[in-house]
């Protein structure tokens, strides 16, 4: 069993349901959604490993959805495969420039699609085993942090805040987005987040300078 969670976003309900049915027979955990306006809520609830994104939809086209997903700190690393019946060079280039990971054209062979889903997921997982900036190294699989080669003892929340900040280097994250990405829940209170960041800074010692406060907004990691 593949056990990978695949989400299909396609405005054609019958097609999306058929794709899910076939992918399920291949061992994937699959679900679909037809309205792109509900994509963030669906991702939060389903937690997909890979998104199959239709390019042409009347409510909002796939390129706009892709851009919104790449600009959101909770979804910017989600592996996304664009699915389209359009073969134009312009559309393919636009997709890659906006941050697509792979591109498949309709009609497609499901055995090849299965292979591309698994290959994409494996490739991105290998790339993302470690985050390393300014002598701070995060082992994402081992859930450990090394600073100047010395292991840092962090709470789970502190680890997640550091992971999210380092994954968005030089990007100011507001407290709401930071809280949702790090703790998996919506904004609790400024005080709660500030306490976690204060504790993290103390443990980072001299390297605390890399976590900057964006007053009235949130925080960012500066390399």
C-alpha positions in Angstrom: 0.0 0.0 0.0 1.3 3.5 -0.9 -0.6 5.2 2.0 0.1 8.6 0.5 -2.8 11.0 0.8 -3.8 12.5 -2.6 -6.2 15.4 -2.9 -7.8 16.0 -6.3 -9.1 19.5 -7.1 -11.2 19.5 -10.3 -14.5 21.3 -11.0 -15.8 18.2 -12.9 -17.3 16.1 -10.2 -17.6 12.9 -12.1 -14.0 13.1 -13.3 -12.6 13.9 -9.9 -14.6 11.0 -8.3 -13.4 8.7 -11.1 -9.7 9.7 -10.5 -10.1 9.1 -6.8 -11.6 5.7 -7.3 -8.7 4.6 -9.6 -6.0 6.1 -7.3 -7.7 4.3 -4.3 -7.4 1.0 -6.1 -3.7 1.7 -6.4 -3.3 2.1 -2.7 -3.5 5.8 -2.2 -5.8 7.5 0.3 -7.7 9.8 -2.0 -10.3 12.5 -1.7 -11.5 15.2 -4.0 -13.0 18.7 -4.0 -14.8 20.6 -6.8 -14.8 24.2 -5.6 -11.4 25.9 -5.5 -12.8 28.5 -3.1 -12.8 25.7 -0.4 -9.3 24.4 -1.0 -7.6 25.8 2.2 -10.3 24.3 4.5 -10.1 21.0 2.6 -6.3 20.9 2.9 -6.5 21.7 6.6 -8.9 18.8 7.2 -7.6 16.2 4.8 -3.8 17.0 5.1 -2.8 15.7 1.7 0.8 14.6 0.8 0.2 15.6 -2.9 -2.4 17.8 -4.6 -3.6 17.2 -8.2 -4.7 20.6 -9.4 -6.9 21.1 -12.4 -5.8 24.2 -14.4 -9.1 25.3 -16.0 -11.9 25.9 -13.5 -14.7 28.6 -13.8 -14.7 29.8 -10.2 -10.9 30.3 -10.0 -8.3 28.9 -12.4 -5.5 26.7 -11.3 -2.7 29.2 -11.7 -4.5 31.6 -9.2 -5.0 28.7 -6.8 -1.4 27.7 -7.2 -0.2 31.2 -6.5 -2.3 31.5 -3.3 -1.0 28.1 -2.1 2.6 29.1 -2.7 2.1 32.4 -0.8 0.6 30.8 2.3 3.1 29.6 4.9 0.8 26.6 5.7 0.7 25.3 2.1 3.7 26.7 0.3 5.6 23.4 0.4 2.7 21.2 -0.6 3.7 19.0 -3.6 1.4 20.0 -6.4 0.9 18.4 -9.9 -1.0 20.5 -12.4 -3.5 18.5 -14.5 -4.7 20.1 -17.7 -6.0 19.4 -21.2 -4.2 22.5 -22.4 -0.8 21.7 -24.0 0.4 25.3 -24.7 3.9 26.2 -23.9 2.8 29.4 -22.3 0.5 27.7 -19.8 3.2 25.2 -18.9 5.8 27.9 -18.4 3.4 29.9 -16.3 2.7 26.9 -14.1 6.4 26.2 -13.5 7.1 29.9 -12.9 4.4 30.1 -10.3 5.8 27.1 -8.4 4.3 23.9 -9.8 6.3 20.7 -9.0 5.1 18.6 -12.0 2.8 18.8 -14.9 0.6 16.1 -16.6 -1.7 16.5 -19.6 -5.1 14.9 -20.0 -5.8 12.2 -20.9 -3.1 10.4 -18.8 -2.1 6.9 -18.0 -2.8 6.1 -14.3 0.2 3.8 -14.0 2.4 6.7 -15.0 0.5 9.1 -12.8 1.0 6.8 -9.9 4.7 6.7 -10.5 4.9 10.5 -10.8 3.1 11.0 -7.5 5.4 8.6 -5.7 8.5 10.0 -7.3 7.6 13.6 -6.5 6.8 12.8 -2.9 10.0 10.8 -2.4 12.1 13.5 -4.1 10.7 16.3 -2.0 11.0 14.3 1.2 14.7 13.7 0.6 15.2 17.4 0.0 13.4 18.4 3.1 15.1 16.1 5.7 17.2 19.0 6.9 17.0 22.8 7.2 20.3 24.6 7.7 20.9 28.3 8.0 23.4 30.4 10.0 24.9 27.4 11.8 21.5 26.3 12.9 20.6 22.8 11.6 17.2 21.2 11.9 16.8 17.4 11.4 13.2 17.2 10.4 13.0 13.4 10.7 14.9 13.1 13.9 13.2 16.2 15.4 16.5 17.6 16.7 18.2 21.0 16.4 22.0 21.6 16.3 23.5 25.0 16.9 27.2 25.2 16.1 27.2 21.4 16.3 25.6 21.3 19.8 22.2 19.8 20.2 19.6 22.2 21.5 16.8 20.9 23.8 13.6 22.4 22.6 10.0 21.8 23.4 7.8 20.5 20.6 6.2 24.0 20.2 9.6 25.7 20.1 10.9 23.2 17.5 7.9 23.9 15.3 8.1 27.7 15.6 11.8 27.5 14.6 11.0 25.1 11.7 8.3 27.4 10.3 10.5 30.5 10.6 13.5 28.9 9.0 11.3 27.5 6.2 10.3 31.0 5.4 13.6 32.8 5.7 13.4 36.6 5.4 9.6 36.4 5.2 7.6 38.2 7.8 4.9 35.9 9.2 2.0 37.3 11.1 1.1 35.7 14.4 -2.0 34.0 13.1 -0.2 32.3 10.2 2.7 31.4 12.4 0.5 29.9 15.0 -1.5 27.9 12.5 1.7 26.6 10.8 3.6 25.8 14.0 0.9 24.6 16.3 -1.7 23.3 13.8 -4.5 25.5 15.2 -5.8 29.0 14.7 -4.5 32.0 16.5 -4.7 31.7 20.3 -3.2 34.9 21.7 -0.2 37.2 21.1 1.0 36.4 24.6 1.1 32.7 24.0 3.2 33.1 20.8 5.5 35.7 22.3 6.2 33.4 25.3 7.2 30.6 23.0 9.4 32.9 20.9 11.0 34.4 24.0 11.9 30.9 25.3 13.3 29.9 21.9 15.4 33.0 21.7 16.9 32.3 25.2 17.9 28.8 24.1 19.4 30.1 20.8 21.6 32.5 22.8 23.8 34.5 20.3 21.8 33.1 17.4 18.6 34.6 18.7 19.5 37.7 16.6 18.2 35.7 13.6 14.7 35.9 14.9 13.5 39.4 14.4 10.3 41.0 15.7 8.1 42.7 13.2 6.3 45.1 15.5 2.6 45.0 15.4 2.7 42.0 13.0 4.7 39.0 13.9 8.2 37.5 13.4 10.7 36.6 10.7 14.0 34.6 10.5 16.8 36.6 9.0 19.8 34.6 7.8 
